[in-house]
Amino acid sequence: MYWFILIIAGVLEAGWLIGIEKSASFSKIPYVLFAVACMTASLLLFGLSLKQIPAATAYLVWLAVGVLSITLINHYFFGQLITGRQLFCFALIICGVAGLKLSS
């Protein structure tokens, strides 16, 4: 359950990055509010996951899920290209996260 919470926290991290990017230097209030809501929820869920997952492991997974989420969101919704080298590196990240999960 705590791993699922951590993954949701990582996805929400991507949400606040999108909100900040789309806020046009904090001039578009709905995007700012979206960013603040995602940031708050992400940090709360991250903190909750620390009850059962070591901090270093949780932080690495949180960042990895955030990076993968923001890349996929940018690709599917904003047309950013993903190269073969990037896909290979993302596969390495996924293997690393899976290895952390299996080792805990």
N, C-alpha and C positions, 0 to 999 in steps of 0.2 A: 504494500500500500504506500509506503514512504517513497519508494522508487517512482511510482506513478505520480505522486504529488510533486516530486522533484522534476519530472519530465514536464508536467504542466507549468511549473515555475519557469522552466527554460523556454517554453513556447511563449509565455507571457513576457519574458524578457525581450523577445523579438517584437512583440506588440508595442512595447514602449519605445523601442528604437524606431519603428515605423511611424509612431505618433509624433516623435520629436522631429523626424525628417520631414513629415508632411505639414508640420505646424508653421513652416516658413518663419523660422526664428521666433517662435512663440507668439506669432501674430494671429494665428487661426485657433481660437479658443477651444472649439470642439476637439481638435487633434491634441491640444495640450491636455485637456481633461482625460482623453483616452490614454495618453502617455502616462499621466499621473496614476490613473486607475490600474493600468497594467503593471506599472512599476511597484505600486503598493502591494498588489496581489502577488506579484512575483516574489518580492522580498518576504512577505508573510509565509507563502508556501515553502520557500527555500528554508526559512527559519524552522518551520514545522518539520521539514524533512531531516533536519539536523538531530532530531530526537533519536533516530535509528541509524543514520548514515554518518560516517566520520566526515568532519568538515572539509578536509582536503579532497576527498573523493566526491563529496557532494558539489563542491565548487567546480571541480573539473567537469563533472557531468552537466551541471547547470550551464556553464559556458559553452560546452560542446553542443548541447541541445539548442541553445540560443543561436549559435553560429549556423547550425544546419537549418533551423527554422527561418532565420532572416534570409538566408540564401534561397531557400525554396519559395518563400513568399515573394521575394524580389523577382525570381525567375517566372513564376506563374502569374503574378498579378501586374508586374511592372516591366516585363520583357527583358530582364537582365540575362545575358547568356551565361551558361555554365560550361566550362571547358572540360575536356577529358582529364586533364591533370587535376583540376579541382575535384572532379568526381572521384578520382583515385585517392586524393587526400581526404575527402569526406568519408570514403570507405575505411580508411585507416582510423579516422576519428571514431566511427561507429564500432570498429573492432576494439578500439581502446576502451570505449564505454562499456561494451559487452564484457570485456575482460575484467573491468573493475567490478561489474555486477556479479560476475561468476566467482570472483575472488573474495567477495565479502559475505 
